[in-house]
């Protein structure tokens, strides 16, 4: 909804800029808006190979975290004004494409990482399951023959 409202406002301003004879400025403005749309339209989260990877849209903004760095997870609901994108929050960082539900991870060094999702309970459970599998693999010792 925010992208739609922003797009309408940018289109109105672009038309005024074009009417003033500044076509290149309007194209630049619209191009930046479209790049933002491509970058923050979706947030993909992947758990594989003992890592949590996530990226926005076309992948220009991406991050990878070892599952072993995660101390705990919990489903949360963020305030409406967190909106979308990447932002610094008290104690860590927030990554999302919409306000609302998220998974908050406390890392072993005390930092916080929040990933916005429309399925916070499922994501939290998937992360915890993957973490437990790593812990079991780390404690499994093959006896010498």
NUVEXBA-494614 format. One record per residue: chain; residue in one letter; residue number from 0; x, y, z of N, C-alpha, C in turn. Coordinates in steps of 0.05 Angstrom, whole numbers. Layout:
// residues N
+------+------+-----+--------+--------+--------+--------+--------+--------+--------+--------+--------+
| unit | code | pos |    n.u |    n.v |    n.w |   ca.u |   ca.v |   ca.w |    c.u |    c.v |    c.w |
+------+------+-----+--------+--------+--------+--------+--------+--------+--------+--------+--------+
|    A |    A | NUM |      X |      Y |      Z |      X |      Y |      Z |      X |      Y |      Z |
...
+------+------+-----+--------+--------+--------+--------+--------+--------+--------+--------+--------+
//
This chain:
// residues 145
+------+------+-----+--------+--------+--------+--------+--------+--------+--------+--------+--------+
| unit | code | pos |    n.u |    n.v |    n.w |   ca.u |   ca.v |   ca.w |    c.u |    c.v |    c.w |
+------+------+-----+--------+--------+--------+--------+--------+--------+--------+--------+--------+
|    A |    X |   0 |     17 |    -24 |      0 |      0 |      0 |      0 |     18 |     25 |      0 |
|    A |    X |   1 |     39 |     25 |     16 |     57 |     47 |     17 |     71 |     52 |    -10 |
|    A |    X |   2 |     79 |     30 |    -23 |     91 |     32 |    -50 |     71 |     44 |    -70 |
|    A |    X |   3 |     46 |     36 |    -68 |     25 |     47 |    -86 |     22 |     77 |    -82 |
|    A |    X |   4 |     19 |     85 |    -58 |     15 |    114 |    -52 |     40 |    130 |    -60 |
|    A |    X |   5 |     63 |    119 |    -54 |     88 |    132 |    -62 |     90 |    134 |    -93 |
|    A |    X |   6 |     82 |    112 |   -107 |     83 |    112 |   -136 |     64 |    133 |   -148 |
|    A |    X |   7 |     41 |    136 |   -136 |     22 |    156 |   -146 |     33 |    184 |   -142 |
|    A |    X |   8 |     44 |    189 |   -118 |     56 |    216 |   -113 |     80 |    221 |   -132 |
|    A |    X |   9 |     96 |    201 |   -137 |    119 |    205 |   -155 |    109 |    210 |   -183 |
|    A |    X |  10 |     88 |    196 |   -192 |     77 |    200 |   -219 |     66 |    228 |   -222 |
|    A |    X |  11 |     53 |    239 |   -201 |     42 |    266 |   -202 |     65 |    286 |   -204 |
|    A |    X |  12 |     85 |    283 |   -188 |    108 |    301 |   -188 |    123 |    299 |   -215 |
|    A |    X |  13 |    126 |    274 |   -225 |    140 |    270 |   -251 |    125 |    284 |   -274 |
|    A |    X |  14 |     98 |    283 |   -273 |     83 |    297 |   -294 |     88 |    328 |   -293 |
|    A |    X |  15 |     89 |    338 |   -268 |     95 |    367 |   -265 |    123 |    374 |   -275 |
|    A |    X |  16 |    142 |    356 |   -269 |    170 |    361 |   -277 |    171 |    359 |   -308 |
|    A |    X |  17 |    157 |    340 |   -320 |    157 |    338 |   -350 |    144 |    363 |   -362 |
|    A |    X |  18 |    123 |    373 |   -349 |    109 |    398 |   -359 |    128 |    422 |   -359 |
|    A |    X |  19 |    147 |    421 |   -340 |    167 |    443 |   -338 |    190 |    439 |   -358 |
|    A |    X |  20 |    189 |    417 |   -373 |    210 |    412 |   -393 |    234 |    397 |   -383 |
|    A |    X |  21 |    233 |    385 |   -360 |    256 |    371 |   -348 |    251 |    340 |   -350 |
|    A |    X |  22 |    251 |    330 |   -374 |    245 |    302 |   -379 |    266 |    283 |   -366 |
|    A |    X |  23 |    291 |    290 |   -367 |    312 |    273 |   -355 |    308 |    270 |   -325 |
|    A |    X |  24 |    301 |    292 |   -312 |    296 |    291 |   -283 |    273 |    273 |   -277 |
|    A |    X |  25 |    252 |    274 |   -292 |    228 |    256 |   -288 |    236 |    227 |   -292 |
|    A |    X |  26 |    251 |    221 |   -313 |    260 |    194 |   -319 |    277 |    184 |   -296 |
|    A |    X |  27 |    295 |    200 |   -286 |    313 |    193 |   -264 |    296 |    186 |   -239 |
|    A |    X |  28 |    277 |    204 |   -233 |    260 |    200 |   -210 |    244 |    174 |   -212 |
|    A |    X |  29 |    232 |    169 |   -235 |    216 |    145 |   -239 |    235 |    120 |   -238 |
|    A |    X |  30 |    259 |    123 |   -249 |    278 |    101 |   -248 |    286 |     93 |   -220 |
|    A |    X |  31 |    290 |    113 |   -203 |    297 |    107 |   -175 |    273 |     93 |   -161 |
|    A |    X |  32 |    249 |    102 |   -167 |    226 |     90 |   -155 |    224 |     60 |   -164 |
|    A |    X |  33 |    227 |     55 |   -189 |    226 |     28 |   -200 |    248 |     10 |   -188 |
|    A |    X |  34 |    272 |     21 |   -185 |    293 |      6 |   -172 |    286 |     -1 |   -144 |
|    A |    X |  35 |    274 |     18 |   -129 |    265 |     12 |   -102 |    244 |    -10 |   -101 |
|    A |    X |  36 |    226 |     -9 |   -121 |    206 |    -30 |   -123 |    219 |    -57 |   -127 |
|    A |    X |  37 |    237 |    -58 |   -146 |    251 |    -84 |   -151 |    267 |    -94 |   -127 |
|    A |    X |  38 |    279 |    -75 |   -113 |    295 |    -83 |    -90 |    279 |    -92 |    -66 |
|    A |    X |  39 |    256 |    -80 |    -61 |    241 |    -85 |    -36 |    213 |    -97 |    -40 |
|    A |    X |  40 |    209 |   -109 |    -63 |    183 |   -121 |    -68 |    179 |   -147 |    -52 |
|    A |    X |  41 |    200 |   -162 |    -48 |    198 |   -187 |    -33 |    222 |   -191 |    -15 |
|    A |    X |  42 |    219 |   -208 |      5 |    241 |   -216 |     22 |    241 |   -246 |     22 |
|    A |    X |  43 |    263 |   -258 |     12 |    266 |   -287 |     10 |    284 |   -296 |     33 |
|    A |    X |  44 |    275 |   -316 |     48 |    290 |   -327 |     70 |    295 |   -356 |     65 |
|    A |    X |  45 |    320 |   -365 |     67 |    328 |   -392 |     61 |    345 |   -403 |     84 |
|    A |    X |  46 |    339 |   -428 |     91 |    354 |   -442 |    112 |    366 |   -466 |     98 |
|    A |    X |  47 |    393 |   -466 |     95 |    407 |   -488 |     82 |    436 |   -488 |     89 |
|    A |    X |  48 |    448 |   -511 |     89 |    477 |   -514 |     94 |    486 |   -499 |    119 |
|    A |    X |  49 |    471 |   -503 |    141 |    477 |   -492 |    167 |    478 |   -461 |    167 |
|    A |    X |  50 |    464 |   -449 |    148 |    463 |   -420 |    146 |    435 |   -410 |    141 |
|    A |    X |  51 |    430 |   -386 |    151 |    405 |   -371 |    145 |    413 |   -349 |    126 |
|    A |    X |  52 |    401 |   -350 |    102 |    406 |   -330 |     82 |    380 |   -315 |     76 |
|    A |    X |  53 |    382 |   -289 |     72 |    359 |   -274 |     64 |    367 |   -251 |     45 |
|    A |    X |  54 |    348 |   -245 |     27 |    354 |   -223 |      8 |    327 |   -211 |     -1 |
|    A |    X |  55 |    330 |   -185 |     -8 |    307 |   -170 |    -18 |    306 |   -172 |    -48 |
|    A |    X |  56 |    282 |   -174 |    -59 |    276 |   -172 |    -88 |    297 |   -185 |   -106 |
|    A |    X |  57 |    311 |   -169 |   -121 |    330 |   -178 |   -141 |    357 |   -186 |   -129 |
|    A |    X |  58 |    360 |   -184 |   -103 |    384 |   -193 |    -89 |    406 |   -173 |    -85 |
|    A |    X |  59 |    401 |   -147 |    -89 |    422 |   -127 |    -85 |    428 |   -124 |    -55 |
|    A |    X |  60 |    408 |   -129 |    -38 |    412 |   -128 |     -9 |    409 |   -157 |      1 |
|    A |    X |  61 |    430 |   -168 |     11 |    429 |   -196 |     21 |    448 |   -200 |     45 |
|    A |    X |  62 |    442 |   -220 |     61 |    458 |   -225 |     85 |    457 |   -255 |     90 |
|    A |    X |  63 |    478 |   -265 |    102 |    480 |   -293 |    110 |    490 |   -295 |    139 |
|    A |    X |  64 |    477 |   -312 |    155 |    485 |   -316 |    183 |    487 |   -346 |    188 |
|    A |    X |  65 |    508 |   -354 |    202 |    510 |   -382 |    210 |    489 |   -388 |    231 |
|    A |    X |  66 |    475 |   -410 |    228 |    455 |   -418 |    248 |    467 |   -421 |    276 |
|    A |    X |  67 |    492 |   -428 |    277 |    506 |   -431 |    303 |    509 |   -404 |    317 |
|    A |    X |  68 |    506 |   -382 |    303 |    508 |   -355 |    316 |    482 |   -347 |    329 |
|    A |    X |  69 |    460 |   -361 |    324 |    433 |   -354 |    334 |    430 |   -367 |    362 |
|    A |    X |  70 |    424 |   -351 |    381 |    419 |   -361 |    408 |    390 |   -369 |    413 |
|    A |    X |  71 |    371 |   -352 |    403 |    343 |   -357 |    407 |    326 |   -342 |    386 |
|    A |    X |  72 |    302 |   -352 |    382 |    283 |   -339 |    364 |    256 |   -336 |    377 |
|    A |    X |  73 |    241 |   -316 |    367 |    213 |   -314 |    376 |    197 |   -297 |    356 |
|    A |    X |  74 |    172 |   -304 |    354 |    154 |   -289 |    336 |    146 |   -264 |    350 |
|    A |    X |  75 |    146 |   -241 |    336 |    138 |   -216 |    347 |    121 |   -200 |    328 |
|    A |    X |  76 |    110 |   -179 |    337 |     95 |   -160 |    320 |    107 |   -133 |    324 |
|    A |    X |  77 |    117 |   -121 |    303 |    130 |    -95 |    304 |    109 |    -73 |    301 |
|    A |    X |  78 |    115 |    -49 |    310 |     97 |    -27 |    307 |     94 |    -19 |    278 |
|    A |    X |  79 |     72 |     -6 |    271 |     66 |      1 |    243 |     87 |     19 |    231 |
|    A |    X |  80 |    101 |     35 |    247 |    120 |     54 |    235 |    147 |     42 |    228 |
|    A |    X |  81 |    150 |     16 |    231 |    175 |      3 |    222 |    175 |      1 |    191 |
|    A |    X |  82 |    152 |      2 |    179 |    149 |      1 |    149 |    165 |    -22 |    137 |
|    A |    X |  83 |    182 |    -16 |    118 |    197 |    -36 |    103 |    226 |    -27 |    100 |
|    A |    X |  84 |    242 |    -46 |     90 |    269 |    -40 |     84 |    288 |    -50 |    105 |
|    A |    X |  85 |    311 |    -37 |    107 |    332 |    -44 |    126 |    335 |    -20 |    145 |
|    A |    X |  86 |    333 |    -25 |    171 |    336 |     -3 |    189 |    348 |    -12 |    215 |
|    A |    X |  87 |    362 |      7 |    227 |    373 |      2 |    254 |    351 |      4 |    274 |
|    A |    X |  88 |    350 |    -15 |    292 |    331 |    -15 |    314 |    346 |    -18 |    340 |
|    A |    X |  89 |    334 |    -13 |    363 |    349 |    -16 |    388 |    360 |    -44 |    391 |
|    A |    X |  90 |    386 |    -46 |    391 |    400 |    -71 |    395 |    406 |    -87 |    370 |
|    A |    X |  91 |    398 |    -77 |    347 |    404 |    -93 |    323 |    393 |    -81 |    297 |
|    A |    X |  92 |    384 |    -99 |    280 |    375 |    -91 |    253 |    348 |   -104 |    246 |
|    A |    X |  93 |    333 |    -90 |    230 |    306 |    -99 |    221 |    307 |   -101 |    190 |
|    A |    X |  94 |    296 |   -123 |    179 |    294 |   -127 |    150 |    266 |   -136 |    144 |
|    A |    X |  95 |    251 |   -121 |    127 |    224 |   -129 |    121 |    213 |   -115 |     96 |
|    A |    X |  96 |    192 |   -126 |     85 |    179 |   -113 |     62 |    151 |   -102 |     70 |
|    A |    X |  97 |    144 |   -106 |     95 |    118 |    -95 |    105 |    120 |    -93 |    136 |
|    A |    X |  98 |    105 |    -75 |    147 |    104 |    -74 |    177 |     88 |    -97 |    188 |
|    A |    X |  99 |     92 |   -103 |    214 |     76 |   -124 |    227 |     93 |   -146 |    237 |
|    A |    X | 100 |     85 |   -171 |    230 |     97 |   -195 |    241 |    126 |   -198 |    232 |
|    A |    X | 101 |    141 |   -210 |    251 |    170 |   -214 |    245 |    180 |   -236 |    264 |
|    A |    X | 102 |    203 |   -246 |    258 |    218 |   -264 |    276 |    241 |   -249 |    286 |
|    A |    X | 103 |    244 |   -248 |    312 |    266 |   -235 |    325 |    286 |   -257 |    334 |
|    A |    X | 104 |    311 |   -254 |    325 |    332 |   -272 |    332 |    352 |   -257 |    350 |
|    A |    X | 105 |    358 |   -269 |    373 |    379 |   -259 |    389 |    404 |   -275 |    383 |
|    A |    X | 106 |    425 |   -261 |    375 |    450 |   -274 |    367 |    467 |   -278 |    392 |
|    A |    X | 107 |    486 |   -296 |    391 |    503 |   -303 |    414 |    519 |   -279 |    424 |
|    A |    X | 108 |    524 |   -259 |    406 |    539 |   -236 |    415 |    521 |   -214 |    426 |
|    A |    X | 109 |    495 |   -220 |    429 |    476 |   -202 |    441 |    460 |   -184 |    421 |
|    A |    X | 110 |    469 |   -183 |    396 |    455 |   -167 |    376 |    428 |   -180 |    370 |
|    A |    X | 111 |    410 |   -163 |    359 |    384 |   -172 |    351 |    381 |   -170 |    321 |
|    A |    X | 112 |    368 |   -189 |    309 |    362 |   -189 |    281 |    332 |   -195 |    278 |
|    A |    X | 113 |    318 |   -178 |    264 |    289 |   -183 |    259 |    284 |   -185 |    230 |
|    A |    X | 114 |    270 |   -207 |    222 |    262 |   -211 |    194 |    232 |   -211 |    192 |
|    A |    X | 115 |    221 |   -192 |    177 |    193 |   -190 |    173 |    183 |   -214 |    157 |
|    A |    X | 116 |    160 |   -225 |    164 |    148 |   -248 |    151 |    118 |   -249 |    157 |
|    A |    X | 117 |    103 |   -261 |    138 |     74 |   -264 |    144 |     69 |   -291 |    157 |
|    A |    X | 118 |     91 |   -306 |    162 |     89 |   -332 |    176 |    110 |   -334 |    198 |
|    A |    X | 119 |    108 |   -317 |    218 |    130 |   -317 |    239 |    133 |   -342 |    254 |
|    A |    X | 120 |    111 |   -356 |    261 |    113 |   -380 |    277 |    127 |   -402 |    260 |
|    A |    X | 121 |    120 |   -405 |    235 |    132 |   -425 |    218 |    162 |   -419 |    214 |
|    A |    X | 122 |    169 |   -394 |    209 |    198 |   -388 |    206 |    213 |   -393 |    231 |
|    A |    X | 123 |    203 |   -384 |    254 |    216 |   -389 |    279 |    220 |   -418 |    284 |
|    A |    X | 124 |    200 |   -434 |    279 |    202 |   -463 |    283 |    222 |   -475 |    263 |
|    A |    X | 125 |    223 |   -466 |    239 |    243 |   -477 |    219 |    271 |   -470 |    228 |
|    A |    X | 126 |    276 |   -446 |    238 |    302 |   -439 |    247 |    310 |   -456 |    271 |
|    A |    X | 127 |    292 |   -459 |    290 |    298 |   -475 |    314 |    303 |   -504 |    307 |
|    A |    X | 128 |    288 |   -515 |    289 |    292 |   -543 |    280 |    320 |   -546 |    267 |
|    A |    X | 129 |    327 |   -528 |    250 |    353 |   -529 |    237 |    376 |   -526 |    257 |
|    A |    X | 130 |    372 |   -508 |    277 |    392 |   -505 |    298 |    396 |   -530 |    314 |
|    A |    X | 131 |    374 |   -543 |    321 |    375 |   -568 |    337 |    389 |   -590 |    321 |
|    A |    X | 132 |    385 |   -592 |    295 |    398 |   -612 |    278 |    428 |   -608 |    279 |
|    A |    X | 133 |    437 |   -582 |    278 |    465 |   -576 |    279 |    477 |   -585 |    306 |
|    A |    X | 134 |    462 |   -579 |    327 |    472 |   -586 |    354 |    475 |   -616 |    357 |
|    A |    X | 135 |    456 |   -631 |    346 |    457 |   -661 |    347 |    481 |   -671 |    331 |
|    A |    X | 136 |    485 |   -659 |    307 |    508 |   -667 |    291 |    534 |   -661 |    305 |
|    A |    X | 137 |    536 |   -638 |    319 |    560 |   -631 |    333 |    566 |   -648 |    357 |
|    A |    X | 138 |    546 |   -660 |    369 |    550 |   -676 |    393 |    553 |   -706 |    386 |
|    A |    X | 139 |    548 |   -713 |    361 |    550 |   -741 |    353 |    580 |   -748 |    349 |
|    A |    X | 140 |    589 |   -768 |    363 |    617 |   -776 |    361 |    618 |   -804 |    350 |
|    A |    X | 141 |    634 |   -808 |    329 |    637 |   -835 |    318 |    659 |   -849 |    334 |
|    A |    X | 142 |    652 |   -873 |    345 |    672 |   -888 |    361 |    694 |   -899 |    343 |
|    A |    X | 143 |    718 |   -899 |    353 |    741 |   -909 |    338 |    739 |   -940 |    339 |
|    A |    X | 144 |    747 |   -952 |    317 |    746 |   -982 |    315 |    774 |   -993 |    317 |
+------+------+-----+--------+--------+--------+--------+--------+--------+--------+--------+--------+
//
